[in-house]
Every structure is written in C-alpha cells, then in structure tokens.
Amino acid sequence: MSSTEQMPALTPADYPGLFQAADAAAARQQHAHLRAVRTRLVLVVAAAACTALTLRLGGTGLDLFAVGAALAFLAVLAVELALTSTRPDRLAAQSRTLATSVTTLAWRYAVGAAPFPTGAERADERFTERLRALQQQFPDVPLTQHTAETITERMRALRGAPLADRKEAYLIGRVLDQQDWYETRALHHRQQARYARTAMLVAEALGVAGALSEAFDVTGLAPVGAATAAIAAAAVAATAAWSATRRHAAKAETHHRTTRELGEVRSQLDSDLDEQQWAAAVADAEAVITRERTAWQAGRTT
C-alpha cells in the first residue's frame, strides 16, 4: 500500500454478524420501550383531563368523561403490566451492551490490540471464543438470524496492514468517529433537556393561572380554571417522568466528559509506539469508549 493511500477503517457493515443482530435487537427494544412510555404518559394526561370535566348523558346521570377517565386508567394499567412482563428497557440495554462489546472486540482484533496482538497464536480462535462467550452472557437478547462472517474480510485486511496504517485507521475510524458521536449526542441531549424544562415551565404557568382563576373566580369560569390546573399538573408530572426516562441532562454531561477523555486518548495513541505499546494503548482507549455504556447497562438491568 502506498504512503498516500489510506487504509480503509472498519464500518458497522464490517463487524461480525453478531453485532448486526444485537444492534437490530437493541433498536427494536428501545423503540418498543419508548413507545410504551409515551403512550402511558399521554393516557395519564388524558385521564386527568377527563377527571376534571363533566358531561352527563341525558337523564341517566352517567358522566361520559368519568367513563373516559376509567378507560384511560385501565389502558395505563395494561401498558404498565406489559412493560413489567416484557421489560423492553432491560432487553434494549443488554442488546446494546452486547453490540458494543462485539464492536470493541472487532476493533481490538483488527488493529492488533490486546488481547489479540499481531503475531499472537490462535488469535482467530480466541476471538471466536470471546464472541461465543459474549452471546452466552446475554441469553435473553432476542437475536435474529445473521449470515455475516465472524471475522470479516475488512477485519483481516486491516489486521495484516503495517502498524502505521492500522494506527491511522483506528484514530480516524474509531477514536475520532466516537469523539464526534459523543459530542453530537451531548449537544442533542442538552437541547432536549432545554425543551423539557420549557415545557414544564409552560405547564406550571398554566397550572398557576388555572388555580388562581378557580380561587378568585375573577371571570366566572372557576370550573374551567380547576380543569386547567388539573390538566397542567398531570402534564408537569408526565414531562418530569419523560425527562427521568430519557435522562437528557445526565447524558449530556457524561457524553461531554467522554469526548474530552477521547481527546486525551487520541493524543496518546498518536505518539511513537511499538507493537506492544500499541496493543496496550488501544485496550485503554476501548475501555474509555465502552465504560459509559457498561455503567448505563448495569443500571438498566437491575
């Protein structure tokens, strides 16, 4: 390979088939969890709105809004029972951890890092054994069938390249890529945290206005004020619950810290290292990249 030709870095398509299956499972379970949580919170607000309103049916005395509130609460109960029995959040966390673990093993193998340094005996066999052990560690992950190789052609090609080419591919394709990803996600979560705070402030202001309207009956619309206050209270609670589920502020801070740490790692990796030093340095870099996801998964699977 000429000095001007850059060694292609690994992409998700170049990872082992186990990654593809785990990544797809994580996306499915995360989507199912967030959809259920959103549905539950919307139903809670709807139930609050129905509770605050009254609509009698003819001379029967039947309150249609009260019936609506009961049905909404029954739906909330059904969603809650479904979440409790299936635990998609737990499965999503396990699936994502499995996919992340496969990714870090693939990069370690491809660039000759510990525990698969170049020249090591039985590297292919040990890599396959590690993947098998990972899959056994997460038996509940709903994996789909995959046909991709365990060690892909691009992984083998990168592993056989000179150290300088492996270093360039790893710095650009892994460290810089992850640095950009964490920084982008940090900005996203900061923005979402601001949106959540704004929504809560608006709902709280409406609640204050509704409560004061009921208290002083300035406009003669005390029932409307009471209903507004009740709905606003439910909206505040729902927004707070959604924020707790997404943990935008905490994720923004964690992602920003990881971005800084990866900048330090990149400086260390860009120095003059021999094969042995390189193998250890990449292992340290991968520990930084995977630490946050491992901690997040530990909190989700309990």
PyMOL commands that set and color helices and strands:
alter all, ss='L'
color gray80, all
select helices_A, chain A and resi 12-14+17-52+64-86+88-111+123-137+153-159+163-216+222-246+248-269+275-300
alter helices_A, ss='H'
color red, helices_A
select strands_A, chain A and resi 56-57+62-63
alter strands_A, ss='S'
color yellow, strands_A
deselect
rebuild
show_as cartoon
